[in-house]
Amino acid sequence: MHNWSRRLAMAQWDVFSAKPLEGNSLAVFFDGRGLSDAEMQAIAREMNLSETTFIFPRDKSVEDERGVRVRIFTVQEELPFAGHPTLGTAFALRAGSGAGRITLDLNVGKVPVQFDEAAAQPVFGEMTQIDPVFGAQHDREAVARATGLRLEDFDGTLPIETVSTGVPFTITPLKSLEVIRNLRIDIHGVSEYAQRTDAKFFYFVVRETVDPAARLHARMLFYNGEDPATGSAAGCAAAWMVAHGVVKPDERVLIEQGVEMQRPSRIFVRASQNGNRIVNVRVGGNAVEVMRGEVFL
């Protein structure tokens, strides 16, 4: 017999999809108390998904006031915020209770997730992200050099701009579906460019879409390969779309992502405008549980 000192209950969810085996996979650990930072990082590497989350249960009165404490790890680092882990963890927490609203207490602060159970559809969850901060608008030629793309691959009518709702993404509009589908970027050039500017990650978008109902087709390539659905980046893209007239304030639109990797994801976004400020960025979608298990340490 194995003598495991610790057995950690976990579940895997596919987020930004109503169908199993699509969307972005997330591992959720239900009780991270007693784990060191190094152990959480090692577990995230073992899971080898875009992100893994750890829930830290607290007294109900504390959770009612401050939200449920959750930490988010990629295979390489802890993140203050990320979209699909926030939404997926809220779905996992709700699974037992059927609550209409779950608030997470993340490193970036409190993020509420509201659930809508219209009878005709799977449950829809929508998170409200912290208000966007707009960073630099980037020179197209400099981005072309850094990424290895051609100048004519970009959509010249919209700015390349960094936006953050907790994690900065540089929204990079490309010209066509053909360009984004054949995307090959120089990861080394991108990371060098990121070190000298505010561009941590590039979120490539194009207004031509596969699904006619979608408003943007998106891809996110980073150090762990490609991300099937990036909820934090989608929130930044929502703010960017409203700021530049791609969508109207409060208009809910669909961003499709993950298509090229056979993990189609459907991310629904909207943002409000208050004077010249973009506020109330909301990112929603479905999620489905695909696996339950235990990790032995």
Secondary structure in CASP SS format (residue, H / E / C, confidence):
PFRMAT SS
TARGET T0000
AUTHOR 0000-0000-0000
METHOD secondary structure of the structure
MODEL  1
M C 1.00
H C 1.00
N C 1.00
W C 1.00
S C 1.00
R C 1.00
R E 1.00
L E 1.00
A E 1.00
M E 1.00
A E 1.00
Q E 1.00
W E 1.00
D E 1.00
V E 1.00
F C 1.00
S C 1.00
A C 1.00
K C 1.00
P C 1.00
L C 1.00
E C 1.00
G C 1.00
N E 1.00
S E 1.00
L E 1.00
A E 1.00
V E 1.00
F E 1.00
F C 1.00
D C 1.00
G C 1.00
R C 1.00
G C 1.00
L C 1.00
S C 1.00
D H 1.00
A H 1.00
E H 1.00
M H 1.00
Q H 1.00
A H 1.00
I H 1.00
A H 1.00
R H 1.00
E H 1.00
M H 1.00
N C 1.00
L C 1.00
S C 1.00
E E 1.00
T E 1.00
T E 1.00
F E 1.00
I E 1.00
F E 1.00
P C 1.00
R C 1.00
D C 1.00
K H 1.00
S H 1.00
V H 1.00
E H 1.00
D H 1.00
E H 1.00
R H 1.00
G C 1.00
V E 1.00
R E 1.00
V E 1.00
R E 1.00
I E 1.00
F E 1.00
T C 1.00
V C 1.00
Q C 1.00
E C 1.00
E E 1.00
L E 1.00
P C 1.00
F C 1.00
A C 1.00
G H 1.00
H H 1.00
P H 1.00
T H 1.00
L H 1.00
G H 1.00
T H 1.00
A H 1.00
F H 1.00
A H 1.00
L H 1.00
R H 1.00
A C 1.00
G C 1.00
S C 1.00
G C 1.00
A C 1.00
G C 1.00
R E 1.00
I E 1.00
T E 1.00
L E 1.00
D E 1.00
L E 1.00
N C 1.00
V C 1.00
G E 1.00
K E 1.00
V E 1.00
P E 1.00
V E 1.00
Q E 1.00
F E 1.00
D E 1.00
E C 1.00
A C 1.00
A C 1.00
A C 1.00
Q C 1.00
P C 1.00
V C 1.00
F E 1.00
G E 1.00
E E 1.00
M E 1.00
T E 1.00
Q C 1.00
I C 1.00
D C 1.00
P C 1.00
V E 1.00
F E 1.00
G E 1.00
A E 1.00
Q E 1.00
H E 1.00
D C 1.00
R H 1.00
E H 1.00
A H 1.00
V H 1.00
A H 1.00
R H 1.00
A H 1.00
T H 1.00
G C 1.00
L C 1.00
R C 1.00
L H 1.00
E H 1.00
D H 1.00
F E 1.00
D C 1.00
G C 1.00
T C 1.00
L C 1.00
P C 1.00
I E 1.00
E E 1.00
T E 1.00
V E 1.00
S E 1.00
T C 1.00
G C 1.00
V C 1.00
P E 1.00
F E 1.00
T E 1.00
I E 1.00
T E 1.00
P E 1.00
L E 1.00
K C 1.00
S C 1.00
L H 1.00
E H 1.00
V H 1.00
I H 1.00
R H 1.00
N C 1.00
L C 1.00
R C 1.00
I C 1.00
D C 1.00
I H 1.00
H H 1.00
G H 1.00
V H 1.00
S H 1.00
E H 1.00
Y H 1.00
A H 1.00
Q H 1.00
R H 1.00
T C 1.00
D C 1.00
A C 1.00
K C 1.00
F E 1.00
F E 1.00
Y E 1.00
F E 1.00
V E 1.00
V E 1.00
R C 1.00
E C 1.00
T C 1.00
V C 1.00
D C 1.00
P C 1.00
A C 1.00
A E 1.00
R E 1.00
L E 1.00
H E 1.00
A E 1.00
R E 1.00
M E 1.00
L E 1.00
F E 1.00
Y C 1.00
N C 1.00
G E 1.00
E E 1.00
D E 1.00
P C 1.00
A C 1.00
T C 1.00
G H 1.00
S H 1.00
A H 1.00
A H 1.00
G H 1.00
C H 1.00
A H 1.00
A H 1.00
A H 1.00
W H 1.00
M H 1.00
V H 1.00
A H 1.00
H C 1.00
G C 1.00
V C 1.00
V C 1.00
K C 1.00
P C 1.00
D C 1.00
E C 1.00
R C 1.00
V E 1.00
L E 1.00
I E 1.00
E E 1.00
Q E 1.00
G C 1.00
V C 1.00
E C 1.00
M C 1.00
Q C 1.00
R C 1.00
P C 1.00
S E 1.00
R E 1.00
I E 1.00
F E 1.00
V E 1.00
R E 1.00
A E 1.00
S E 1.00
Q E 1.00
N E 1.00
G C 1.00
N C 1.00
R E 1.00
I E 1.00
V E 1.00
N E 1.00
V E 1.00
R E 1.00
V E 1.00
G E 1.00
G E 1.00
N C 1.00
A E 1.00
V E 1.00
E E 1.00
V E 1.00
M E 1.00
R E 1.00
G E 1.00
E E 1.00
V E 1.00
F E 1.00
L C 1.00
END
